[in-house]
Amino acid sequence: MERTVVRCVDGHVFSTTSFPMQKAERLGPGRLLRCPRCARLRSVVPVTLQKQ
């Protein structure tokens, strides 16, 4: 199972195994997931990891 690193609207970064409809580009990058730091449903977007 592939893990996806995401960021919630409050700036918390976490990884998840379930990022619903990741391939559906027409819906945009944001999805609703429960943030483990906020303990609420938040809009999250995938984080692009940069190599240094």
C-alpha positions in Angstrom: 0.0 0.0 0.0 1.4 3.4 -1.0 1.6 6.2 1.6 0.9 9.8 0.7 2.3 12.7 2.6 -0.3 15.4 3.0 -0.7 18.9 4.7 -3.9 20.0 6.4 -5.2 23.6 6.2 -3.6 24.3 9.7 -0.2 23.4 8.3 0.1 19.9 10.0 2.0 17.4 7.8 1.3 13.7 8.1 1.2 10.6 6.0 -1.8 8.5 5.1 -2.5 5.3 3.3 -5.9 6.3 2.1 -6.0 9.4 0.0 -9.4 9.1 -1.8 -9.6 9.4 -5.6 -5.9 10.5 -5.9 -6.0 10.0 -9.7 -9.1 12.2 -10.2 -7.5 15.4 -11.4 -10.8 17.1 -12.4 -11.8 17.3 -8.7 -8.6 19.2 -7.7 -5.9 18.2 -5.2 -7.8 18.8 -2.0 -9.6 16.0 0.0 -11.3 15.8 3.4 -9.4 13.6 5.9 -9.2 13.5 9.7 -6.0 15.2 10.8 -4.3 13.4 13.7 -3.1 16.7 15.2 -6.3 18.7 14.9 -8.6 15.6 15.5 -11.0 17.1 13.0 -12.0 16.6 9.4 -9.8 19.0 7.5 -9.1 19.8 3.8 -5.7 18.3 2.9 -3.5 18.5 -0.1 -0.6 16.2 -1.1 2.9 17.6 -0.3 5.5 17.6 -3.0 8.8 16.4 -1.5 11.9 18.1 -2.8 15.3 16.4 -2.9 18.2 18.6 -1.6 
